[in-house]
Amino acid sequence: MSKPKLTPSSFIGNQEEGVISFGSGQPDLPPPKEVYQILPHYRDFKYGQVQGQFKLREALAWHYPKSSAESFVITNGASEALDLTLRVLARNGDQKPNKVLMARPYYYSYPHIAQAAGMDPIFTDLIDGRIDIEDFERKIKDCKAVIINSPSNPTGRVESVETLQRIEELTSQYRVYVLSDEVYKDLIYVRQNYLIKGPHVVTINSFSKTYAMCGFRVGYLWSLDQDLVNAVIDMKSHTSMNTNILGQEMAYEATKVPSDFIYNQLEVWKKRRDLIYDGLKTLGLDLWKPEGAFYVLPFVGNSQEFVTDMFYEYKVITYMGDWFGAPGRVRFSYALDAKRIEEGLNRVGDYLKSKKKKASPKKAEAVAA
Ligand SMILES: Cc1ncc(COP(=O)(O)O)c(C=O)c1O
């Protein structure tokens, strides 16, 4: 019997006994206890402000220069912030073509969100996992917006400060909006985050990754372009309305948690990063060492076969690079504990050995003899 074709939805939420999942991009670590300690006493079930709870926006404003609560919209995760911003830009009457530039490999929802907003995704291919600034400059002139994602899902790469500053300059010069998706900004192993700035920048962030609150769906956008912020609020008023108010209350509690929480988590991620990177390297796979986020993207050749065989024969979930615009590669998320990472690596090793055996049975027999 042929094996059914796999898509991301085949894997999301799969908790089958014995399966090791390198699939999902959600932290397995618990959120800070402060966020759920409010639960027994929580009693507010009314509609909230469409722009988001004032106290949460005010708390966020402490972390962003020259801003006030007015510069923020609290959204249903970073996903809604991306969606609303692109839909507003697609309708803003600007003469520029409705094109959005994005680096490839990309977060797999970007092209879909752009198309749903009525915009065309345009791609700049990464060189060795990094933005090729010359190609970027050639393509950006003709676009209305660009999405920057550093640290990146799926590459784990962090762009240099120099590149990010050049992007600030070029986009300002060519009057292009920057959607800076910084959902992994607190998960950088190599340096502090560099915040891309300017009146043409929309910073997008989330409580999903830093505070392990994916399911509560709280994210936000920050921009000094008040007209754009107001247009987003207007659109949100007639679509999802306010973001889940309990989630916002929990997010507010998260903003008060000491920064040690983030540093301690970063230490855990770093150990896992080393474990999976060294493990896959030892198995002979070619990959970039992640500088942030929690993904690796090794080259495997036939990614369809790899993902299918690993799932059906070895009970290991991995995501096909093709979904991220990276054919031949496979994405592993290392949002799982060290023991499971080791077990998953053993299974990948067994698979690679059996493939080698099948490819040259005589040689393998000779070795065995
Ligand atoms: C780069 C990137 N942007 C946005 C999102 C969506 O985040 P949220 O849960 O806040 O909607 C994800 C989730 O994996 C992501 O990896």
PDBQT file of the ligand as one rigid body, heavy atoms in Angstrom, charges set to zero:
ROOT
HETATM    1  C1  LIG A 401       8.872  33.179  12.180  1.00  0.00    +0.000 C 
HETATM    2  C2  LIG A 401       7.534  33.004  12.798  1.00  0.00    +0.000 A 
HETATM    3  N1  LIG A 401       6.654  34.015  12.730  1.00  0.00    +0.000 NA
HETATM    4  C3  LIG A 401       5.413  33.901  13.246  1.00  0.00    +0.000 A 
HETATM    5  C4  LIG A 401       5.010  32.746  13.874  1.00  0.00    +0.000 A 
HETATM    6  C5  LIG A 401       3.616  32.658  14.431  1.00  0.00    +0.000 C 
HETATM    7  O1  LIG A 401       3.654  32.961  15.803  1.00  0.00    +0.000 OA
HETATM    8  P1  LIG A 401       2.343  33.136  16.676  1.00  0.00    +0.000 P 
HETATM    9  O2  LIG A 401       2.156  31.887  17.463  1.00  0.00    +0.000 OA
HETATM   10  O3  LIG A 401       2.678  34.286  17.597  1.00  0.00    +0.000 OA
HETATM   11  O4  LIG A 401       1.220  33.448  15.784  1.00  0.00    +0.000 OA
HETATM   12  C6  LIG A 401       5.884  31.662  13.970  1.00  0.00    +0.000 A 
HETATM   13  C7  LIG A 401       5.471  30.395  14.592  1.00  0.00    +0.000 C 
HETATM   14  O5  LIG A 401       6.106  29.374  14.501  1.00  0.00    +0.000 OA
HETATM   15  C8  LIG A 401       7.183  31.801  13.423  1.00  0.00    +0.000 A 
HETATM   16  O6  LIG A 401       8.080  30.808  13.478  1.00  0.00    +0.000 OA
ENDROOT
TORSDOF 0
